[in-house]
Amino acid sequence: MKVTVDQELCISCGLCISICEEVFHWNDDDKAEAITSDVPEELERDVEEALESCPTDAIKQV
């Protein structure tokens, strides 16, 4: 599983980071971004929760 965060859609709510800080973090523009494009299998459930919880659908599975 690979994910990315659309920087134009991200509103910096931080929900994805609070759900899975092992994959998401703040970038220099104070927007969320994925810290790794290959999500470890043990974190996939958390990443899917973050993807589904994003209020602007900024997280995309690629």
Backbone as CSV, one residue per row, in Angstrom:
resi,resn,N_x,N_y,N_z,CA_x,CA_y,CA_z,C_x,C_y,C_z
1,MET,0.849,-1.179,0.000,0.000,0.000,0.000,0.890,1.237,0.000
2,LYS,0.541,2.184,-0.864,1.249,3.460,-0.909,0.225,4.578,-0.792
3,VAL,0.592,5.647,-0.090,-0.307,6.789,0.066,0.440,8.095,-0.165
4,THR,-0.344,9.102,-0.501,0.183,10.446,-0.655,-0.865,11.418,-0.135
5,VAL,-0.437,12.636,0.184,-1.363,13.668,0.649,-1.369,14.792,-0.375
6,ASP,-2.545,15.091,-0.919,-2.705,16.189,-1.871,-2.574,17.499,-1.103
7,GLN,-1.491,18.218,-1.344,-1.196,19.434,-0.597,-2.213,20.549,-0.848
8,GLU,-2.864,20.535,-1.984,-3.874,21.555,-2.270,-5.179,21.298,-1.518
9,LEU,-5.434,20.046,-1.164,-6.654,19.706,-0.433,-6.457,19.689,1.077
10,CYS,-5.241,19.496,1.538,-4.964,19.394,2.977,-5.273,20.723,3.670
11,ILE,-6.052,20.650,4.774,-6.389,21.847,5.549,-5.682,21.850,6.911
12,SER,-4.710,20.972,7.067,-3.891,20.909,8.286,-4.697,20.607,9.545
13,CYS,-5.702,19.757,9.424,-6.496,19.426,10.609,-5.743,18.508,11.563
14,GLY,-4.797,17.719,11.037,-3.969,16.854,11.875,-4.561,15.516,12.239
15,LEU,-5.732,15.207,11.727,-6.373,13.946,12.073,-5.536,12.749,11.652
16,CYS,-4.987,12.795,10.444,-4.181,11.668,9.964,-2.946,11.463,10.840
17,ILE,-2.348,12.553,11.281,-1.159,12.459,12.125,-1.519,11.861,13.483
18,SER,-2.661,12.270,14.028,-3.060,11.713,15.321,-3.436,10.240,15.212
19,ILE,-3.909,9.809,14.047,-4.274,8.400,13.853,-3.038,7.533,13.589
20,CYS,-2.092,8.053,12.796,-0.941,7.230,12.407,0.308,8.096,12.215
21,GLU,0.897,8.494,13.315,2.078,9.362,13.242,3.312,8.650,12.699
22,GLU,3.242,7.328,12.581,4.355,6.596,11.985,4.427,6.808,10.476
23,VAL,3.312,7.224,9.863,3.263,7.413,8.417,3.096,8.883,8.030
24,PHE,2.344,9.644,8.812,2.062,11.040,8.476,2.780,11.995,9.422
25,HIS,3.210,13.133,8.889,3.843,14.162,9.711,3.615,15.525,9.063
26,TRP,3.973,16.589,9.798,3.846,17.949,9.273,5.045,18.276,8.384
27,ASN,4.785,18.910,7.255,5.898,19.357,6.412,6.219,20.817,6.727
28,ASP,7.118,21.426,5.986,7.539,22.803,6.247,6.440,23.826,6.005
29,ASP,5.398,23.440,5.270,4.260,24.328,5.009,3.114,24.087,5.991
30,ASP,3.400,23.342,7.061,2.393,22.987,8.067,1.202,22.239,7.474
31,LYS,1.497,21.409,6.509,0.500,20.513,5.929,0.976,19.085,6.175
32,ALA,0.023,18.166,6.205,0.376,16.767,6.419,0.981,16.187,5.146
33,GLU,1.912,15.267,5.346,2.435,14.506,4.213,2.801,13.118,4.704
34,ALA,2.851,12.190,3.781,3.222,10.821,4.124,4.736,10.748,4.228
35,ILE,5.233,10.178,5.323,6.675,10.089,5.517,7.279,8.903,4.774
36,THR,6.436,7.995,4.346,6.919,6.870,3.553,5.854,6.506,2.536
37,SER,6.269,6.191,1.336,5.270,5.819,0.334,4.869,4.350,0.451
38,ASP,5.729,3.522,1.036,5.400,2.117,1.256,4.985,1.935,2.707
39,VAL,3.702,1.706,2.915,3.182,1.558,4.274,3.439,0.137,4.759
40,PRO,4.084,-0.004,5.918,4.285,-1.345,6.474,2.935,-2.022,6.715
41,GLU,2.889,-3.302,6.480,1.636,-4.051,6.582,0.941,-3.854,7.930
42,GLU,1.711,-3.783,9.004,1.113,-3.653,10.335,0.471,-2.281,10.561
43,LEU,0.740,-1.307,9.692,0.145,0.028,9.826,-0.968,0.292,8.816
44,GLU,-1.236,-0.658,7.936,-2.230,-0.435,6.879,-3.616,-0.122,7.426
45,ARG,-4.021,-0.776,8.471,-5.352,-0.522,9.047,-5.452,0.917,9.548
46,ASP,-4.416,1.411,10.222,-4.418,2.792,10.707,-4.419,3.788,9.541
47,VAL,-3.659,3.488,8.505,-3.607,4.378,7.343,-4.963,4.404,6.635
48,GLU,-5.625,3.272,6.541,-6.959,3.236,5.940,-7.940,4.057,6.764
49,GLU,-7.827,3.997,8.089,-8.679,4.815,8.956,-8.411,6.299,8.709
50,ALA,-7.138,6.683,8.594,-6.785,8.076,8.320,-7.333,8.513,6.966
51,LEU,-7.201,7.655,5.970,-7.706,7.952,4.631,-9.218,8.186,4.667
52,GLU,-9.936,7.322,5.346,-11.390,7.434,5.424,-11.831,8.604,6.300
53,SER,-11.009,9.017,7.253,-11.371,10.084,8.182,-11.027,11.482,7.677
54,CYS,-10.197,11.576,6.659,-9.769,12.889,6.167,-10.974,13.702,5.690
55,PRO,-11.206,14.892,6.273,-12.401,15.664,5.917,-12.385,16.227,4.496
56,THR,-11.228,16.302,3.864,-11.154,16.856,2.511,-10.734,15.810,1.471
57,ASP,-10.644,14.551,1.893,-10.215,13.471,0.994,-8.845,13.755,0.371
58,ALA,-7.963,14.363,1.147,-6.632,14.720,0.650,-5.684,13.526,0.585
59,ILE,-5.969,12.471,1.349,-5.113,11.286,1.353,-5.575,10.353,0.256
60,LYS,-4.632,9.978,-0.580,-4.941,9.110,-1.719,-4.070,7.868,-1.669
61,GLN,-4.669,6.752,-1.980,-3.891,5.520,-2.152,-3.398,5.510,-3.592
62,VAL,-2.106,5.298,-3.764,-1.515,5.307,-5.112,-0.938,3.954,-5.460
